[in-house]
Amino acid sequence: MNIAGPERVGNEAPSLLDSSGLIPSLLYAGRVWENGSDDGDGGVAEEHEIRVRVTPRDSEQVNRVFRILTARINERYTTAVTRSGENPHLVLNVEPSLAAEAFRIREDGRATLIEGGSPLGLLYGVGKFLRTSRFEGAFTASPWRGVSAPRGSLRGMYFATHFHNWYHVAPENEITRYVEDMALWGVNAIKTAFPFINLRDWEDPETEHALAMTRKFARTARDLGLKFAIGINNTMFSGAPSHIRAVPLPDPTHRRGNSGHPVCPSNPEGRDYLLANARRLFEELSGVGLDLVTFWPYDEGGCACDRCSPWGCNGFLRLSHDFTELAREYFPNIKTVLSTWMFDTPPEGEWEGLTEALKDGNNWVDYILADAHEDFPRYPLDVGVPGNLPLINFPEISMWGNWPWGGVGANPLPARFQRLWDQVKHIVRGGFPYSEGIYEDMNKAIVAQFYWTPEKSARDTLREYIAYEFGNRAVEETVELVDALEVAATRSYTKQPVDVGLVRTARELADKVHEKMPTWARKGWRWEILRLRAILDHERFAGEGLATSEAERALERLIEIYHCEMETDDPYHHRVRPPLARAVSRRGNL
């Protein structure tokens, strides 16, 4: 009965899923704890519990890992998960001989031992254990064995906390749960943005709520052992005086944007205003801690005055350096990320200017971030990374292929992100995928696993995700559904005709998978938003549009899941709210 998968030592064991999407029966003949435990002779003991030994017992972070494990098992399989030092089925242990973020899963007598080099490494090991266990009928413990360590050093997620999106308004228990889920996939940093764009000034009635929200994310991340990051640039409150405002950027390619309320840092009064607000923000966060700060050039941000141009290697660099010095007063060990997003769009010599500025070394930039709306910028690939610094990316997992963002449900894009990852996997050390909500959860898992194991395909991660979140009865049918949805999104976004037959097939697949999956999966929001996407694609491409009764019911349910506002004063909320016709934006749409 104690047959396990082959021992693997290295960065990552191969996927347990064969070409059919099913886990081979031999590999899955691992420890079966069906209403109890393996009795050692191939039978099932009548103990009705899973016993877990936890060491060290007095570590709150290790105890948190145990509680996360217990919660995930109990959601899928009704049994007692108990702490016990005697005859455990599962042992959770911190093993300092491992690298801090590495984990190992192995046999320890009749128990399965999950070890991490730190409590965070242990949490990553629990994530792997859970994703490769089964929860249908009997609880079948993972057969995966081996050692795994991340290749990427900064494996972040950027939660864009604005526009009254899910991150902005979700209750704390949902936020906490979601950050835990990200950590189980290998994430080690969470970033948010203080929503200056939504606020008039520090006296705005919403400001204290925004600060509380930012602190909530900081506490949630750091309590798990994750790093916490915020972004800051020259965009501040909507109440910034008009005489210190930045000169709007020329944007002939319509890719950089001029969102927000940017201030010119070359104006002495403007610089004082920017630094005063940054100081206040750092003070407000000093009680919860800050590990990284990122500086952003475009979209929200930028100035085209003569003294700031070219922005990316002139005004932007000077201001980012000033922000760094200020941040170190409050957080002496803080690391910095300098974004080059949309540099030289159009060409202005920004990449060359940054290389020149860092050629003799620097004492303030720790990472260079680069990415674009489509293919990765050529400069760091062809010429090299300025300052020889670690390079991270910024996958656009939220916006591409759908409008409003998440407005018609899940937007899985595995083929797109595999193609983009193949361009950079040899050079990138991690990144901060940009997220406007929970609807791109599949994309997050795929990118997080790229950062952990660059050679692991999006397809393998997708199958692992499906087996864990939806059950193992229809893995390949769900992969086919995801493929159909991605094709529809791609053709729609690129203004090509959408294949009506494929859309109908996707709807049929969603219904078929729904009937096959276990009850716990059918009730989960992850499946619900994927199924709603199939319904809404059918209505808008093969039906009579989004005004049908079925489409309206689907949009209403998405609004509930996302915690959107049916009536709002936020002029940006329409970007993240499903397009239900009777939803109201009192202040218009910007």
Secondary structure, DSSP 4 states (H G I P E B T S, - for coil): ----PPPEESS-PPPS--TTSSPPTTTT-S-EESSS-B-SSSSB-S--EEEEEEESTT-HHHHHHHHHHHHHHHHHS-SEEEE-SSS-SEEEEE-TTS-TT-EEEEEETTEEEEEESSHHHHHHHHHHHHHTSEESSSEE-----EEE--S-SEEEEEE---TT-HHHHS-HHHHHHHHHHHHHTT--EEEEE--GGG-SSTTSTTHHHHHHHHHHHHHHHHHTT-EEEEEE-SB--TT--GGGBPPPPP-TTS-S-EES-BB-TTSHHHHHHHHHHHHHHHHHHTTT---EEEE--SEE----STTT-SGGGTHHHHHHHHHHHHHHHH-TT-EEEEE-TTTTSS--SHHHHHHHHHTT--SS--EEEE--SSSPPHHHHHT--GGG--EEE---TTTTT-SSTTTTS----HHHHHHHHHHHTTTEEEE--EESSGGGHHHHHHHHHHHH-TTS-HHHHHHHHHHHHH-SSSHHHHHHHHHHHHHHHHHHHTT----HHHHHHHHHHHHHHHHHS-HHHHTSHHHHHHHHHHHHHIIIIISS-TTSHHHHHHHHHHHHHHT--SEE--TTGGGTS---TT-EETT---
